[in-house]
Amino acid sequence: MVMTRVALAIILTVFATAAQAQGFYTLKQGKEAWWLRASFNPMHTEVRGIPVRSIRPNWCKATEYTRALMPKKEMEEEGSGKLMDEVGLSFSVTGNFDRSKTRQVALVGVYESCAGQKGAFLLVIDEATQKVRFVDATPSKTQFAVLAPDKKDIVILYCMECDVGGTLRWNAKKKAFAWLKSRGH
């Protein structure tokens, strides 16, 4: 009986995640890569336990990107998952980006303002306290973003097979994160 309940709980969780992912994105028809055809629909009022209005007062919803929420069929067909694994691309990275002993988490996702504007965001928080250290929000019709591996800096890309993005680095003099390179979108 217990095994039946456990199996049922697992099945329901898988279906709930699949249904959630299905409502999270819309794909237009076309020959372009899926991330260029995708429109993401933010679903949450918190990101990692932080109310979205605490991140940006004009946001009503935001969702952190995860592999589970991405379009599985298209990722498989286009080899996106394999590419992410080979290159080390991810939707969140952890490191001592401010050069202190405190570890930070950088993550990307999609937000929607209360006025209905959508875009990609980059959020940097302290790992232990969830204190917001940096937020960048880029309004866009295509909201895809991914993080590239780097030991010292935070590198964001707005596609998987291009160099459109930027590098965020800790500025010790200003005691703040600052952009080094263009982040054209």
FENCOR-V515535 format. One record per helix or strand of 2 or more residues. SS is the DSSP state (h for helix, s for strand). FROM is the first residue (numbers start at 0). TO is the last residue. If there is no record, write none. Layout:
ss=[SS,SS]
from=[FROM,FROM]
to=[TO,TO]
This chain:
ss=[h,s,h,s,s,s,h,s,h,h,h,s,s,s,s,s,s,s,s]
from=[1,24,33,37,45,49,51,58,66,71,79,91,103,117,131,145,153,164,175]
to=[23,26,36,39,46,50,54,63,68,77,86,94,112,125,138,147,156,170,178]
